[in-house]
Amino acid sequence: MEKQKILIVDDSEMNRDLLIDILEDQYDIVEAENGAEAVAILLQQRTDFSLLLLDIMMPQMDGFEVLTCINKNHWNDTFAVIMISADDSPANIKRAYDLGAFDYISRP
């Protein structure tokens, strides 16, 4: 059986590596180190992904901007977006859900 594909978007290589270590046995993983790179990947391969794990604070294009782009283009019809951030302020969590995030995970 073919593995589902996940796009991990985080500017921290250490955070991406940690998620890959946890998930790589069960999923095919693609990485992006910023929001602009994630959008470029999604433009080419969006229907390949089942899930997007998206950091908020990133250079070039933050997670909220990526999520806005995803919603504007209706790309989240084919995959779920889970936000991952160390900032668990109620305002950020509400904004993520308002923009269409499936879930919000607070990073320790």
Long-range contacts (C-beta under 8 A, 24 or more apart in sequence): 3-27, 3-28, 4-28, 4-50, 4-51, 5-29, 5-30, 5-48, 5-49, 5-50, 6-30, 6-49, 6-50, 6-51, 6-52, 6-53, 7-31, 7-32, 7-38, 7-41, 7-42, 7-49, 7-51, 7-52, 7-53, 8-32, 8-53, 9-33, 9-34, 9-35, 9-37, 9-38, 9-52, 9-53, 9-54, 9-55, 9-58, 9-63, 9-66, 10-53, 10-55, 10-58, 10-84, 11-55, 11-57, 11-58, 11-59, 12-55, 15-55, 15-84, 15-107, 19-53, 27-51, 33-58, 34-58, 34-59, 34-60, 34-61, 35-60, 35-61, 35-62, 35-63, 35-65, 35-66, 36-60, 36-61, 38-66, 39-66, 39-69, 42-70, 42-75, 46-75, 46-78, 46-79, 47-78, 49-78, 49-79, 50-79, 50-80, 51-79, 51-80, 51-81, 51-82, 52-79, 52-80, 52-81, 52-82, 53-82, 53-84, 54-81, 54-82, 54-83, 54-84, 54-101, 55-83, 55-84, 55-85, 56-83, 56-84, 56-85, 56-87, 56-92, 56-96, 57-85, 57-87, 63-96, 64-95, 64-96, 64-99, 67-96, 67-99, 67-100, 67-101, 68-99, 70-100, 71-99, 71-100, 76-100
